[in-house]
Amino acid sequence: DGNYMTLYPIKDDMVYKSGKEREAFLKLFEVRKDNIGLIELDQAVQQEIAQKISLGIEGYINTKF
């Protein structure tokens, strides 16, 4: 609840009221416009997991052999 435009990012006890930090912070509140279906989301997640597992296995093999 409330207006996210009244929120400001803080880092190392410094409040950013403008600049790239503020811009990046406000982007966190943007809504995705490319709404995908559950099947497409599931496939994308499975593909990302498979790629990470593959890279992990490949890295393990490369360090052991």
C-alpha positions as CSV (number, residue, x, y, z in Angstrom):
1,D,0.0,0.0,0.0
2,G,1.2,3.5,-0.7
3,N,3.0,5.5,-3.3
4,Y,6.3,3.9,-4.4
5,M,7.3,7.3,-5.8
6,T,7.9,8.5,-2.3
7,L,10.5,5.8,-1.6
8,Y,14.2,6.3,-2.1
9,P,17.1,3.9,-2.2
10,I,19.7,4.0,0.5
11,K,23.2,2.7,0.5
12,D,25.9,3.1,3.1
13,D,23.7,5.5,5.0
14,M,23.3,7.7,1.9
15,V,19.8,8.5,0.5
16,Y,19.7,8.7,-3.3
17,K,16.9,11.2,-4.4
18,S,18.1,11.3,-8.0
19,G,20.6,9.8,-10.4
20,K,21.1,6.3,-11.7
21,E,20.6,4.7,-8.2
22,R,17.1,6.2,-8.0
23,E,16.3,5.2,-11.6
24,A,17.4,1.6,-11.0
25,F,15.3,1.5,-7.8
26,L,12.2,2.8,-9.6
27,K,12.6,0.1,-12.3
28,L,12.0,-2.5,-9.7
29,F,8.4,-1.4,-9.5
30,E,7.7,-1.6,-13.2
31,V,5.2,-4.2,-14.4
32,R,6.2,-6.6,-17.2
33,K,4.3,-6.0,-20.3
34,D,5.1,-9.3,-22.0
35,N,2.8,-11.5,-19.9
36,I,3.7,-15.1,-20.8
37,G,1.7,-18.2,-20.0
38,L,2.4,-20.8,-17.4
39,I,3.7,-23.4,-19.9
40,E,6.1,-20.9,-21.4
41,L,7.3,-19.9,-18.0
42,D,7.8,-23.5,-17.0
43,Q,9.8,-24.3,-20.1
44,A,12.0,-21.2,-19.6
45,V,12.7,-22.2,-16.0
46,Q,13.5,-25.8,-17.0
47,Q,15.8,-24.6,-19.8
48,E,17.7,-22.2,-17.4
49,I,18.1,-25.0,-14.8
50,A,19.3,-27.4,-17.4
51,Q,21.9,-24.9,-18.7
52,K,23.2,-24.3,-15.1
53,I,23.4,-28.0,-14.4
54,S,25.2,-28.6,-17.7
55,L,27.7,-25.8,-17.0
56,G,28.3,-27.2,-13.5
57,I,28.9,-30.7,-14.8
58,E,31.2,-29.4,-17.5
59,G,33.2,-27.3,-15.0
60,Y,33.5,-30.3,-12.7
61,I,34.7,-32.5,-15.5
62,N,37.2,-29.9,-16.7
63,T,38.7,-29.5,-13.3
64,K,38.9,-33.2,-12.6
65,F,40.3,-34.5,-15.9
